[in-house]
Amino acid sequence: MAQVADGAPAGELHEDTGRARFAAVVVIGHALKHLLTSGVPSVLMPEIKQDLALSGTQVGSLGSVQQASGWMATMSAGYLGDRFTNKTGVMLAISLGIVGGSLFLIGASQSYLMLLFGMLCLGFGPSMFHPPAVGALSRRFADRRAFAISLHGTGGSVGEVLGPLVAAGLLTFLYWRDVLRVEFIPAIIGAVLLFTLLKDRGGRGHIAESSFREYLSSFFALLRHRTLSLILLVTACRSVGQATTTIFLPIYLREDLAYSPALVGVYISMSQLAGIGSQPLMGFLSDRFGHKAVILPALTSFAVLLALVPLAEGKVALAIVILALGFFLFSMQSILTSAAVEQAGNEVHSTVVSLIYASSFVGSLAPTVAGVLADSYGLKSTFYLSAILAALAVVILAMTNMPKRVRPA
């Protein structure tokens, strides 16, 4: 008995070290993915719009296509992430490889249709990353699930902060097409490293590979879960604000306020800066006090701040609003994901993640609708649309019963 007792702490320490290393690689890979992709809508898209003479509706349709292809990617990646739990490294490497190819294709685009295809690929590649990555973290960190998933989100926020700054910096001495060609290189290098460092480490020691019939049974059971369905609806309404803000905030700063590309990059990076600290904080609080106690006030603040963006006057006031908005822009996605996983069984973690991200499909239509509004009523109207639907999400969440999580023994 003494030997077992003496050996247990060493075994636990080894397991903790292994899963910490796994989490670090996943989080860094997630940061790189966002660093490479975030510069496209935030800094490069206004330049692309001017260079190819695109209308607001065409720009909105690019965002819609990106969101729609992301929906398809998350659904397929959710199944693969749960079906092949020990192939996480392969799936993440493929995701980052497609990101690199998409950036190169967008940089080579000479027409709207070619650009549309490039954005479709840019939606598919990055969205493949989340279900297997978050699913693997959820299985390995069942005791601190919300915190682990929020760290994954924090990696994304770090990338979102650095991405616009890197793109704006490169844009000072490179043409936008050359910026995308340069970013192709680290994407491919990152894909190779993810494959090497995470090879056969995604789900070892956890659940076995499930059959397709078992997967379908679990999947349809999820769709009948009332609380989970309401969480998905809340996510869909909230995604409108995120999708519209991502596409049209940079254009609003560039065209309506006549800010320089460098200043736009600073503002967009600033919007993500608060998210770096807010995500682990919200994850910690969710593990301690429950998801609803954290999400409801955060979502309410998000709706109010969206409405304040077009009302802010002056660079300082707008900077404060954008910084506050960044506190909630991406952090809620991680907490909603954790809340959804808590409602599911133990064998469909990646699928629940894919459902959360796929519920953002409603958000794929938002940029197109917002683009039509922008062409007819001005860019400010896009933020009011987002605020209204975010407020609807607050009402739905207030009526949703979300039982507090039970910590694993």
N, C-alpha and C positions, 0 to 999 in steps of 0.2 A: 504494500500500500504506500509505503514511504517513497519507493522508487517512482510509482505512478504520480504521486503528488509532486515529487521533485521534478519529474519530467514534464508535467503539464505546463508549467509556466514557460519552459523553453519551447515547447511545441506551439503554444499560443503566440509567443513572441515571433517565431518563424512565420506563422500564418499571417500575423499582423504586418510583418515586414513585407511579405510577398504581396499582400493585397494593397498595401500602401504604394509599393513600386508599380503595381498594375494601374492603380488609380492615377498616379503621377504621369505615366505615359499617355493614358487616355486623355487626361486634362490638357496636357501639353499639345497633343495632336488636335484636340478640339480648338485650342487657342490658335494654332497655325491655320486651321481651316477657316476660321472667322477672320483672321488677319488678311488672308488672301482674297476672301469674297466680299468683305464689308466695304472695301474701297470702291467697288463697282457702283452700287447705288448712291453712296454718300458723296463721292468726289468725282468719279469718272462719268457717271450718267449725265450730269449737266453738260459736260463737254461733248459726249456722244450725241446728245439731243441737238446741240447747236451744230455740230459737224455734219450730221446726217439730216438736219432740218426736220426733226420729228415733232409731231403735235403732242399735246398733253395726253390725248386719248391713246396715241401709239405708245407713249412711255408707260401709261397705266397698263396697257395690254401686255407689255414686256414683263411687268411685275406679276400680272395674273397668270401668264404662262409659266413663269418661274415657280409660283406657288402651286399651280395645278400639277406640274411635273413632280414637285416635291411631295405632294399628296400620294402620287402613285409610288414614288420611291419608298416612302415611309411604310406603306402597307406591305410591300414585298419584303422590305428589310425587317419588318416586325416578325413575319413568319420565319424568315431565314435565321434571325437572331435567336428565336426560341427553338427552332428545329436543329440548329447546329451551334450549340453553345460553346464549343471549343474552337470555333473558327472566327472569333471576334477580330483577331488581327487581320485575317484575309479580307473581311468585309470592310474594315476601316481603311485598309490600304487601297482597296478598289475605289472607295468613296473619294479619298484624297487624289487619287490618280485621275478620276473623272473631273474633279475640280480643276486640276491643271490643264486638262484637255479643253475644258469649257472656256477658261480664260484665254487660251491661245486662239480658240475659234472666234470668240467675241472680238479679239484684237484684229482678226483678219476680215471681219465683216465689212462688206462694201454696200450692203442694202439692208432695208428693214427686215425682209424675210430671213436673211442669213443671220441677222442679229437676233431675231425671234427664236431661231433654232438654237443659237448659242445660249440664250437665256433659259431655254427649256432644259438644256444640258446642265446649266449652272444651278437649276432648281433640283434636278435629279441627284447629282453627285453629292452635294452637301447633306441632303436629307437622308441619304443612306447611312450616314454616320450615327445619328441619334439613337435609333432603336437598339442596335446591338451594343453600343457603348453604354447607354443608360441601363439597359437590361442586365448587362454584366455587372455593373456597379451595384445595382439593386440586389442582385443575388449575393454578392460578396459582402455587402454592408447592410444586411437586414436589420442590424441593431441600431444603425445610424443612417437610415435610408435617405431621409430628407436632406441631411447635411451632406452626404456623399453626392447626391444628385445636384445639390446646389453648387458644390465644388466644380462639377462638370460644367454647370452654367457659368461659373466664375471664369473658367478657362475661355469660354466663348466671349465673355465681356472683355477680358484682357485683349483678345484678338480684335474685338470691335473698337476698342480704344486705339490700338496700334495701327489697325488697318487703314483708316482714313488718313492718319498722319504719314504713314509710309507712302500711300498713294499720292497724297498731296506733295510730299517731298520729292518723289520721283517725277511728278508732273511739272515741277519747276524747271527741269532740264531735259525731260523726255516728252515725246508725243504720247497721247493716251494709248495708242496702239502698242507702242514700245513698252509702256508700263506693264501691260497685260502679258506681253511676251517675256518680260523679265520675271514676272511672278510665276510663270509656268515652271521655272526651274526648281524653286524650293518646294513646290507642290509635289513634284515627282520624287525628289529626295526624301520628303516627309513620308510619302507612301511606302517607299522601300524600308525606311526605318520602322514604321508601324508594323509592317509585315514581319520584320526580323525580331523586334523586341516583344511582340505579342503573339508570336507563333504558338498555337495550341494552348493558349493560356486563358481563353475567354470564359470557360465554364467548368474547368477541371475541378473535381471535388464537390460539385454541386449537383444539378439535376441532369438526368440522362436525356439523350436525344429522344424526343417524342415522335410518335407516328403522325401521319397527316390526319388520320381519322380522330385521334385524340386532340390534335391541335384544333380542328374544326369544331369539335364538341366544346372545348374551352372557349373558343372565339365566340360562338353563338350564345354561350352562357353569359359572356361579358356584355353582349348587346342587350340582354334582357335585364341587366342590373340597373335599377332606377337611379341610384345615387351616382354611379359612374356615368350614366347618360346625361345627367344634369351637369356634371363636371365638364363633360365634353362640350355641351352647349355653351357653358360659360367661357370655355377656352375659345370656341369659335367666335363668339361676340368680341372677346378681348383681342383676338388676332386681327380684327379689322383695324383697330387702332395701331397695332404694331406694323402691319403691312403698309398701311397708308402713310404712316409717319416715316417709315424707312424709305419709301419712294419719293414722297413729296416735300418733306422737310428740307432736304438739300436744295431742291429746285426753288422752294420758297425763299430760302436764304440767298440763293444765287441770282434769281431773276427779280423777285419783288423787292428784296432789300439790297440788291446789288453788291453782295459780299464777294470778296475774292475767293478763288478755289482754296487757297491756303487757309483763309479764315473759316470757310465752310468746313474744311477738314478738322479744324480745331473745335468748332462747335459740336460736330457730330461725335468726335472722340470724347468730348466733355460729357455728352449725354450718356456715354457708356461708363465713364469713370466711376460714378456712384454705384453702378451695378456690380463692380468688383467686390466692394465691401458688403453691399446689401444682400447678395445672394447667400453667402454662408450665414449671415446674421438671420435672415428669414428662415433658412433651413434649420438652424439651431432652435429658433423660437417655435417652429412648427413641430419639431420632435418633442419639445417640452410642453407646449400648450395646445397643440392641435392645429390642423391646417386652416380651418375656417377662421379661427381667431386671428390669423395672420393675413390670409388672402382678402377677406372682406374690407378691412380698412385700406389695404394696399390698392385694391381695385377701385375703390371710391376715390382715392387720391389720384389715381391714373386718369379717371374720367374727367375730373376737375382740371387737371393740368393740361390735358389735350385741348380743352376749351380756352385755356389761358394763352396758348401759343400765339394765336393771331391777335390777341389783345395786348400782348406785351409791347411796350414802346421803349426803344433805345436798346443798345447792345448789352448793357448790364442787366436790365430787367429780363430780356430774352435769355441771356446766359443763365440766370437763376432758374427760370422756368424749365429750360432744357436740361439743366443739371438735375433738378428735382424729378423731371420726367424720366430721366435715365435710371433713377433709383428703382423704378417699377417696370421699365419697358421690357426687359428680358428676365428679371428675377422671378416674376410671377409664373413664367412658363415652367421653371424648375419645380416650384412648389405645387403647382397644379399637376405636374407629372407625378410627383411623389404622392399627392393625395389620391390620384387615380390608381397608382400601383397598390396602395394600401387596401383598395376595394377589391382587388383581383386575387386570384389564386397564386400558388407558388410556381406555376409552370408557364406563365404567359407574360412575363415581365416585359419582354421586348415588344410583344403585341400591344400591350396597354400603352407603352410609349408611342408606338406607331399610331394608335387611335387618337392619342392626345395631339400629336403633330398633324395627323390627317384631319382632325376636326378643324384645323386652321384652313381647310379647303375653302370655307366660307370667306376667309380673308383673301383667297386668290381672286375672287370677283371684286373685292373692294377697290384695288387700285384702278381697275377699268372704270367702275362707277365714279370713283373719285376723280379720275381723269376727265370724264365727261362734265362733272360739276366744275372742275377747274377751268375747262375751256369756256363754260357758260357763265359762271359766277365768280371766278377767281380762285386762286389757290387757298385762300383762307377758308373757303367752304369745306375743303377736304378734312380739316381738323374738327369742324363742328359735326360732320358726319361720324367721325371716329368717336367723338365724345358721347354722342347719343347712344351708339351701340355699346360702348363701354358701360354706360349707365344702365342699359338693359341687362348686361351681365351682372351688375351689382344686385339688381332686383332678383334675378334668378338664383344667385348664390345665397342671398338672404333667406330664401325659401327652401334651400337644400339642407337636408339633415345629413351631416357628416360626422359619424361616430369617431371619437378620439381613438388614436392608434393604441394597440397593445404591444408593448415592447417584447421582443423575443427573450426567453429565459436565458 
